[in-house]
């Protein structure tokens, strides 16, 4: 295994752990390759909207466990709750040193300011019709399961996979070009007004890095994408933020001894043990 890449900061979002379409194995593989000083979990990490005790497989538990392990080893974990894990917003302001919960943060690295928040506050559907957003999310989850089954048979018989769920997500998550542009413009205008160098969001599952200008100034807008379709993260190194696409062909195997240890734990056990370790540090 290659040495971990040391980063000043990294951002991931929209892992949607606890759902059938989450790429938990790929996310775990990616996390094992990095050693960031700061790791921002920018919302929708565990999908509480669709959470079920009947479906939270080992691969998903492994990601949660490894995140706490990173905190225990010195990485500063900052969790910014999104709409799908909004229950975390009840605990904003908590800071255990290596684990912090906030609605938004500003990172100052190498003399550059980065404003980070999930982004659902700019979602018109979320803001005015939360019940509709939840219904759309549930429908998308069902379709994603059907899509997975269809693709299994397509690949088995030599065909190419299709993305029925992705087309529906464009409606649910604001994937239309004009909607995405409006989202990016609103976020960027506000960031320019506040005088930041960068603004980072998640939420819309559209990885991006672009320079946006207005009469008031300019800012670099970034979106960390997701770990459902795109498998993307943001990394700060060499004095700039970079959009990282994970190579799904890379090895995502787990050492047998580690796997056995994880299988003996529940999600509740992991949270309880991890917080105790963090409080000690």
C-alpha positions in Angstrom: 0.0 0.0 0.0 1.3 3.5 -0.9 2.1 6.0 1.8 -0.8 8.3 2.8 -0.8 11.7 1.1 -0.5 14.4 3.6 -2.9 17.3 3.0 -3.6 20.5 4.7 -7.4 20.0 4.3 -9.9 17.8 2.5 -13.7 18.0 2.0 -16.2 15.2 1.3 -19.9 15.4 1.2 -23.1 13.5 0.3 -21.9 9.9 1.0 -25.5 9.0 1.9 -24.4 6.0 4.1 -27.3 3.8 4.9 -28.6 3.7 1.4 -28.2 1.1 -1.4 -26.6 3.6 -3.8 -23.8 4.8 -1.4 -20.3 4.0 -2.7 -19.1 3.2 0.8 -16.3 0.8 -0.3 -14.8 3.4 -2.6 -15.1 6.2 0.0 -13.3 3.9 2.5 -10.5 3.2 0.0 -10.1 6.9 -0.7 -9.9 7.9 3.0 -7.2 5.3 3.6 -5.0 7.1 1.0 -5.0 10.5 2.7 -3.8 12.1 6.0 -5.3 15.5 6.2 -4.8 18.0 9.0 -8.5 18.9 8.6 -11.3 16.8 7.1 -14.6 18.6 6.6 -17.7 16.3 6.3 -19.9 18.7 4.4 -23.3 17.2 5.0 -25.4 14.2 4.1 -22.8 11.7 5.4 -25.4 9.4 7.0 -28.8 9.5 5.3 -31.1 9.8 8.3 -34.1 10.4 6.0 -33.8 6.8 4.7 -32.0 5.3 7.7 -33.1 1.8 8.7 -31.5 -0.6 11.2 -32.2 -3.3 8.7 -29.8 -1.8 6.2 -26.5 -0.5 7.4 -24.0 -3.0 6.1 -20.4 -3.6 7.3 -19.0 -1.5 4.5 -20.9 1.5 5.7 -20.0 0.9 9.4 -16.4 0.6 8.3 -16.5 4.2 6.9 -17.9 5.6 10.1 -15.4 3.7 12.2 -12.5 4.9 10.1 -13.6 8.5 10.3 -13.4 8.4 14.1 -10.1 6.5 13.8 -8.8 9.5 11.8 -9.9 11.8 14.6 -8.2 9.7 17.2 -5.0 9.8 15.2 -5.0 13.6 15.1 -7.0 14.7 12.1 -9.4 17.6 12.9 -12.9 16.4 11.8 -15.4 19.1 11.2 -19.0 17.9 10.6 -21.4 20.3 8.9 -24.8 18.6 8.9 -26.8 18.7 5.7 -30.5 18.2 5.1 -30.4 14.4 5.1 -28.5 14.3 8.4 -30.0 17.5 9.8 -30.5 15.9 13.2 -26.8 16.9 13.7 -27.8 20.5 13.7 -29.1 20.1 17.2 -25.5 19.7 18.4 -23.9 22.6 16.5 -21.2 24.4 18.5 -19.9 21.1 20.0 -16.1 21.0 19.9 -14.2 18.1 21.3 -10.9 19.3 19.9 -10.5 16.7 17.1 -14.3 16.5 16.4 -16.4 19.6 15.9 -20.0 20.2 14.7 -21.0 23.5 13.0 -23.5 24.8 10.4 -20.7 26.5 8.5 -17.1 27.3 8.8 -14.3 29.5 7.4 -10.9 28.0 7.0 -7.9 30.2 6.7 -5.1 28.4 4.9 -2.0 29.9 3.4 -3.5 33.4 3.7 -6.7 32.4 1.8 -10.2 32.2 3.3 -12.6 29.4 2.4 -16.2 29.5 3.3 -17.7 26.0 3.6 -21.4 25.0 4.2 -23.7 22.3 2.8 -25.9 24.4 0.6 -29.4 23.2 1.2 -30.4 26.7 2.5 -30.3 27.8 -1.2 -32.5 24.9 -2.3 -36.0 26.4 -3.1 -37.7 23.0 -2.8 -36.0 22.3 0.6 -36.8 25.7 1.9 -40.5 25.8 0.9 -41.6 22.2 0.5 -39.5 19.9 2.7 -42.1 17.2 2.5 -41.8 17.2 -1.3 -38.0 16.9 -1.1 -38.3 13.9 1.3 -40.9 12.2 -0.9 -38.6 12.7 -3.9 -35.6 11.3 -2.0 -37.6 8.2 -1.0 -38.7 7.7 -4.6 -35.1 8.1 -5.8 -34.0 5.5 -3.2 -36.5 3.0 -4.5 -35.5 3.7 -8.1 -31.8 3.4 -7.3 -32.4 -0.1 -5.9 -34.3 -1.1 -9.1 -31.6 0.5 -11.2 -29.0 -1.6 -9.5 -30.9 -4.8 -10.2 -31.4 -3.8 -13.9 -27.7 -3.0 -14.3 -26.7 -6.3 -12.8 -28.6 -8.2 -15.5 -27.5 -5.8 -18.3 -23.8 -6.4 -17.4 -24.4 -10.1 -17.0 -25.8 -10.4 -20.5 -23.0 -8.2 -22.0 -24.8 -4.8 -22.0 -23.9 -1.4 -20.7 -25.2 -0.1 -17.4 -27.8 2.7 -17.5 -28.6 5.5 -15.0 -32.4 5.7 -14.5 -31.8 7.0 -11.0 -29.4 9.7 -12.2 -32.1 11.1 -14.5 -34.6 11.2 -11.7 -32.0 12.8 -9.4 -31.7 15.7 -11.9 -35.3 16.5 -11.0 -35.0 15.9 -7.3 -31.6 17.5 -6.7 -31.9 20.5 -9.1 -29.8 19.0 -11.8 -31.2 21.2 -14.6 -28.5 23.4 -16.0 -30.3 26.7 -15.2 -31.0 25.5 -11.6 -27.4 24.6 -11.0 -26.2 27.9 -12.4 -28.6 29.8 -10.2 -27.4 27.9 -7.2 -23.7 28.6 -8.0 -24.4 32.2 -8.7 -26.3 32.8 -5.5 -23.6 31.1 -3.4 -20.8 32.9 -5.2 -22.4 36.4 -5.0 -22.7 36.0 -1.2 -19.1 34.7 -0.9 -17.9 37.7 -2.9 -19.9 40.1 -0.7 -18.3 38.6 2.4 -14.8 38.9 0.9 -13.8 35.2 0.8 -11.3 33.7 -1.7 -13.2 30.4 -2.0 -16.7 29.1 -1.3 -17.4 25.3 -1.0 -20.8 23.6 -1.0 -22.1 20.1 -1.4 -25.9 19.2 -1.7 -26.5 19.3 -5.4 -24.2 16.3 -6.3 -22.4 18.3 -9.0 -18.6 18.3 -8.5 -17.2 21.6 -9.8 -14.4 24.1 -9.6 -14.9 27.4 -11.5 -14.0 31.0 -11.3 -17.1 33.2 -11.0 -17.0 36.9 -11.5 -19.5 39.7 -10.7 -19.3 43.5 -10.8 -18.5 43.3 -7.0 -15.5 41.0 -7.5 -14.5 37.3 -8.1 -14.4 34.1 -6.2 -13.5 30.4 -6.8 -16.7 28.3 -6.4 -16.2 24.6 -5.6 -18.6 21.7 -5.0 -17.4 18.5 -3.4 -19.8 16.4 -5.4 -20.9 13.1 -3.9 -20.1 9.4 -3.1 -23.2 8.1 -4.9 -22.4 8.8 -8.6 -19.2 10.8 -8.9 -16.9 9.7 -6.1 -15.3 13.1 -5.6 -13.5 15.1 -2.9 -11.8 18.4 -2.6 -8.2 18.6 -1.4 -6.1 21.6 -0.4 -2.5 21.3 -1.4 0.2 23.5 -3.1 -1.7 26.6 -2.0 -5.0 25.8 -3.8 -8.1 23.6 -3.7 -8.2 20.7 -6.2 -11.1 18.5 -7.3 -10.2 14.8 -6.8 -12.0 12.1 -8.7 -11.5 8.7 -7.1 -10.4 5.8 -9.4 -13.0 3.1 -8.8 -10.6 0.5 -10.2 -8.2 0.9 -7.3 -8.0 -1.8 -4.7 -10.6 -1.4 -1.9 -9.8 -4.6 0.0 -9.7 -4.7 3.8 -7.3 -6.5 6.0 -9.0 -9.6 7.4 -8.2 -8.9 11.0 -9.7 -5.4 10.7 -12.8 -6.7 9.0 -13.4 -9.2 11.8 -13.1 -6.5 14.4 -15.6 -4.3 12.6 -18.2 -7.1 12.2 -18.3 -7.5 16.0 -19.4 -3.8 16.5 -22.7 -2.0 16.0 -23.0 1.6 14.9 -23.9 2.6 18.4 -20.8 0.9 19.8 -18.6 2.8 17.3 -20.1 6.2 18.3 -19.8 5.5 22.0 -16.3 4.2 21.9 -15.1 6.9 19.5 -16.4 9.8 21.5 -14.7 8.4 24.6 -11.4 8.2 22.8 -11.7 11.7 21.4 -12.6 13.1 24.8 -9.4 11.5 26.2 -7.2 13.2 23.5 
